[in-house]
Amino acid sequence: MRMTPKLFLLLAILFQSMSLIATAKAADQSFVYIGTYTNQNSTSKGIYVYRFDKKTGDLTSIGLAAETPSPSYLALHPNGKFLYAVNEVSSFQGQKGGSVSAFALDHTTGKLTPLNSVAAKGGPCHLAIDQTGKALVIANYGGGSIASYAIKADGSLSEMVSFIEHKGKGADPKRQQGPHAHSVNISHDNRFVAVTALGIDQVLVYKLDPATAKLTPN
């Protein structure tokens, strides 16, 4: 079955673990961004954008917002000016593992302009941005690690600030032969990051310094 942007829209609604819907606020309408997989079995090319009418509930396709490989999870910056994606691919610039990409958002057209991409050093599946908009944290399902980056004033990402690789395994030999960080969740007081680690049946908590984006074990 050939994957189309419309089909990916349905998948994004049904399976939020595969794709995050991020909205940019406007008066009566919002932009809705859809992350996709761009593997050989898909016709998708990256992040797609739709116009959402708040009054009628209608979605209208605008088209491709940015071409980027397998942006499977998205997050909008608190200021609404930038959007971030994990690129769930096997290699980046000759290194094993995927990447994280930053984009500037055009509030007139909905299009995304690439700012930069940085290495994830693992298979990224989820990301979160702190409330101040200065720190971004990712979960690497592949490799079982987490990493953090500082968000610069222009919206681009710094090189990796923290990288923590988990160890161990769980009870299910089919899925838990090693750690698999599945999500990163920033606390409401913006002081901690809780990591769900599927492969080792644990929730791990780290202290977050938003000013530097540094993570330390709690």
N, C-alpha and C positions, 0 to 999 in steps of 0.2 A: 504494500500500500504506500503510495507516494504522500509524503508529508507536505502540507501547504500551510501558509500563515494562518488561515482560518481554522484549520484543524489544531494547530498549536495553540490558538486562542482558547479552544475548548479544553485542551489538555492543561493549560495554565490555570484555568478556573478549577478543574477537578483535582489536579495534583500540584499543590503549591510547593511541594518539595522539589519539583522539577523546574518550576518557573515562578517567579515572583512578579505580581502586578504592582507597578509603582505609578502613582499619579502625580501630576504637576498641577497645582491649583490654578484655576482661572475663574472668571466671573460666573458664567453659567455652564462652562464646559471645562473638561480636564483632558489632558493627554494620558493615555494608558499605554504602558510599555510592556512588551511581551518578550521574555527570554526564550530561546529555542536551542535545540541541538542541531549542529550543522554537519553531521557525519555523512558518510557516503550513501546512506539510505534516505537522506532528507534533501528536499529542495530549498530549505531555509538557508539564509545567508547571515543571520545575526539577530539583532534586536529590531522588532517591529513596533510601530506606533499606531494607535487608534485614537480617534476623537470621541470622547464620552460626553453625551448630553445628559446633564444631571436631572433635567426636568422630565425627559421622556424615557431615559434609560437606554437610548440607542447608542450603538458603537459603530463608528464609520472608519474604515481602513484608510490610513494615510499612506502606508507603505513601509519600506525599509528605512529605519531611523539611523542605523549604523551597521556596517558590515564588520563582523568580528566572530571568531570561531567559538561555537558552542557556549554562548552566554547563558548558562542554565539557571543562574539566580541573580536577581537585580536588587539594588537598594538605592533609594533617592536620598540625597543630602538634605539635612534639615532646612537649608536655605532655599531648596527647590531649584538651584542653579546647576547642579551636577548630578550625574547618575553613575553608578558603579556596577560592574558585573564580574562574576567569577567566570573564567574561561576554562571549562572542564575538558581539557585536552591532555594528550600524553607527553607533549614536550613544548618548550618555549625557549627560543633563541639557543637551541642546541642543548638545553638542560632538560633533564627528566622532570616531568611535572607540568602543571598548568600555569595559569597566570591570572592576574587581576587587572581590569581595565577601567580607566576613568574617562568620562565624557562630559562635555559642556552641553547644556540643554538650551535649545532655541525656543523661547516661549511663543514665538509667532508661527513657526512651521512645525515644531515638534521634533525636528531633526537633531541628531546628536553629533557633536564634533569630537573626535578622539583627542584626548589630552596626553595620556601615556599608558603604558602597560608595564607591570613588574612581575617578577617570578613569584610563584606560590610555593615552590619546592615540595609539591605534593599534588594530589588530585582534589582541587577545591570544589566544594559543593554548596557552601553557605557563607554569607557575610553579614556583618552588622556595623552600623556607624553610631558612634556615641552621640549624646545629646548636644554637645558643643560643636559637633561637626569637624573635630580635629583628629579623630582616631578612627581607623577602620580595622576590623578584626575578621579573619577568615577561619573556616574549618576545612581541613583537608581530609576528606573521607579516605582517599588513597594515601597511605602512609601514616594516617592516624595522628596528624600534627595540627597545631594551630599557629597562626602568625598574625602580626599586627604591623600597621603602617601609619605614618603620620600623613594627614591630609593638608596639603599646602594651601596658601591663600588663593591660588589660581585654580584650585580643585584637583590638581594632579597629585599623584601618590609619591611618597618618598620611597627609598629603598627599605627593605624589611627592617623593622625596629626590634621585634621579638620573634623568636621561632622556638616552639616547644614541642618536642616529639614524645608521644605517650608510649608506654610499654605495657605488655601483658596480653592476655587473651581471655575469652569467656567460655561459657559452657557449651555453646552450639558449634561443633566442629565445621559446619558448612559455612557459617558466616562470621565466626569469632576466633579465627586463628591468629588475628592480630588486631591492634586498635584501629577504630574507624571513627574519627571525630565527625559528628553528623550535623551539629549546629552550634553557633555561638550566640549567646543571649545576654545582652547588657542589662544590668539591674536598673530599676527605676531611679535610684539615687546616683546612677552613673559612676559607681565606684568599683563594681565587680563585673566579671564576665563568667557566666556559667556555661560549661561545655558539655554537651551530651556526647558520651563516648560509647557508641553502639558495640564496638568490638570487645570492650572490657567491662561492660555493664556498670558504668560509673557516670556520675555527674561531677565534674571537676570544676573548682572555683578558683579564679585568678583575680588579683587586684589589678585595676586599670588606672593608669595615670593619663588622663585625657590630654594633658599638656604636651606629653612626650610620646604618647601611644605605647608606652612600655607596659608589658604584662609581667607580673611576678606571682608565684604560687601563694595562695592564701593559707 
